[in-house]
């Protein structure tokens, strides 16, 4: 079953992950932080590759699956980093918090407040059963990475 359907499962999981993030953002008005936006990039790449492979009918070529491995690692980097930020284990990148620069000028302070996004990477906007969106994304990417590695080894590397 994995051999025949893995290509479509990867596509479905990517569409579902990205779709749920966009629904949360636009339907439920949950604005994403800088790290949340970075975590979406692997899914955009996988979906673009998925559509390209369908158009070119290359479902059984190894390049798509190698690309999935690479973007999964990229996505895992950001999602695990984000989980660390949420749990206050790691610090976020510049611009990931809602801190303001010290100033004596009230006009400058007002400008900072109006131009700065209020979304802090440490804040968990929503969670399901105690799992934040970043944690769920990490679990999903680990699942995709692991199953894709099994698929690659079983059907492409171990061919005799």
C-alpha positions as CSV (number, residue, x, y, z in Angstrom):
1,X,0.0,0.0,0.0
2,X,2.8,2.4,0.8
3,X,4.4,1.9,-2.6
4,X,1.3,2.6,-4.6
5,X,-0.1,5.4,-2.5
6,X,2.8,7.2,-0.8
7,X,3.0,9.9,-3.5
8,X,-0.6,10.8,-2.9
9,X,-0.4,10.5,0.9
10,X,2.5,13.1,0.9
11,X,0.5,15.4,-1.3
12,X,-2.6,15.0,0.9
13,X,-0.7,15.6,4.1
14,X,0.9,18.7,2.7
15,X,-2.4,20.1,1.4
16,X,-4.1,19.3,4.8
17,X,-1.3,21.0,6.8
18,X,-1.2,24.1,4.7
19,X,-5.0,24.2,4.4
20,X,-5.5,24.0,8.1
21,X,-2.9,26.8,8.7
22,X,-4.7,29.0,6.1
23,X,-8.1,28.3,7.6
24,X,-6.9,29.1,11.1
25,X,-5.4,32.4,9.8
26,X,-8.2,33.6,7.5
27,X,-11.3,32.0,9.0
28,X,-10.5,32.0,12.7
29,X,-8.4,35.2,12.5
30,X,-5.4,33.6,14.2
31,X,-2.5,35.6,12.9
32,X,0.7,33.6,12.4
33,X,4.0,34.7,13.9
34,X,7.3,34.9,11.8
35,X,8.2,31.3,12.7
36,X,4.7,30.0,11.8
37,X,5.1,31.4,8.3
38,X,8.6,29.8,7.9
39,X,7.0,26.4,8.9
40,X,4.6,26.7,5.9
41,X,7.4,26.9,3.3
42,X,8.1,23.1,3.1
43,X,4.4,22.5,2.3
44,X,4.4,25.1,-0.4
45,X,7.5,23.4,-2.0
46,X,6.0,19.9,-1.6
47,X,2.7,20.9,-3.2
48,X,4.5,22.7,-6.0
49,X,6.6,19.5,-6.6
50,X,3.5,17.4,-6.3
51,X,1.6,19.3,-9.0
52,X,4.7,19.4,-11.2
53,X,5.2,15.6,-10.9
54,X,1.5,15.0,-11.7
55,X,1.7,17.3,-14.8
56,X,4.9,15.5,-16.0
57,X,3.7,12.0,-14.9
58,X,6.9,11.4,-12.9
59,X,5.3,9.7,-9.9
60,X,7.9,7.0,-9.7
61,X,11.0,9.1,-10.1
62,X,13.2,9.4,-7.0
63,X,13.8,13.1,-7.3
64,X,10.4,14.1,-5.8
65,X,11.0,11.8,-2.7
66,X,14.6,13.1,-2.2
67,X,13.1,16.7,-2.4
68,X,10.5,15.7,0.3
69,X,13.4,14.5,2.5
70,X,15.3,17.8,2.1
71,X,12.3,20.1,2.7
72,X,11.2,17.9,5.7
73,X,14.6,18.6,7.3
74,X,14.2,22.3,6.6
75,X,10.7,22.3,8.1
76,X,11.8,20.3,11.1
77,X,14.5,22.8,11.8
78,X,12.0,25.6,12.1
79,X,9.2,23.7,13.8
80,X,11.4,22.2,16.5
81,X,13.0,25.7,17.0
82,X,9.5,27.1,17.3
83,X,8.6,24.5,19.9
84,X,11.7,25.4,21.8
85,X,10.8,29.1,21.7
86,X,7.2,28.4,22.9
87,X,8.6,26.4,25.8
88,X,11.2,29.2,26.5
89,X,14.1,26.8,25.9
90,X,15.4,28.6,22.9
91,X,15.4,32.2,21.8
92,X,13.7,33.4,18.6
93,X,15.1,35.2,15.7
94,X,15.1,39.0,15.6
95,X,11.7,40.3,15.0
96,X,10.0,37.3,16.5
97,X,9.0,39.0,19.7
98,X,6.9,42.1,20.3
99,X,9.6,44.0,22.1
100,X,10.1,47.7,21.5
101,X,13.3,49.8,21.2
102,X,14.0,52.2,24.0
103,X,13.3,55.8,23.0
104,X,12.7,59.2,24.5
105,X,10.5,60.3,21.7
106,X,6.8,59.5,22.0
107,X,6.3,59.9,18.3
108,X,9.0,57.3,17.7
109,X,7.4,54.9,20.2
110,X,4.0,55.3,18.6
111,X,5.5,54.6,15.1
112,X,7.1,51.4,16.6
113,X,3.8,50.2,18.0
114,X,1.9,50.9,14.8
115,X,4.5,49.3,12.5
116,X,5.4,46.2,14.6
117,X,3.4,43.0,14.4
118,X,1.9,42.1,17.8
119,X,2.4,38.4,17.3
120,X,5.0,36.9,19.6
121,X,6.6,33.6,18.7
122,X,6.5,32.6,22.4
123,X,2.7,32.8,22.5
124,X,0.7,29.8,21.7
125,X,-2.3,31.0,19.7
126,X,-4.2,27.7,19.9
127,X,-3.6,24.1,21.0
128,X,-5.3,20.8,20.7
129,X,-5.0,18.4,23.7
130,X,-2.1,20.6,24.9
131,X,-0.2,20.4,21.7
132,X,0.5,23.7,20.0
133,X,0.4,24.1,16.2
134,X,4.2,24.1,16.1
135,X,4.3,20.8,18.0
136,X,1.7,19.2,15.7
137,X,3.7,20.4,12.7
138,X,6.9,18.9,14.2
139,X,5.1,15.5,14.6
140,X,3.7,15.7,11.1
141,X,7.1,16.5,9.6
142,X,8.7,13.7,11.6
143,X,6.0,11.3,10.3
144,X,6.5,12.4,6.7
145,X,10.3,12.3,7.0
146,X,10.3,8.8,8.5
147,X,7.7,7.2,6.1
148,X,9.4,8.9,3.2
149,X,12.8,7.4,4.3
150,X,11.2,4.0,4.6
151,X,9.7,4.4,1.1
152,X,13.0,5.5,-0.4
153,X,15.0,2.7,1.2
154,X,12.4,0.0,0.4
155,X,11.6,0.9,-3.1
156,X,14.5,2.8,-4.5
157,X,17.7,2.0,-2.6
158,X,17.2,-1.7,-2.0
159,X,16.3,-2.6,-5.6
160,X,18.4,-5.5,-6.9
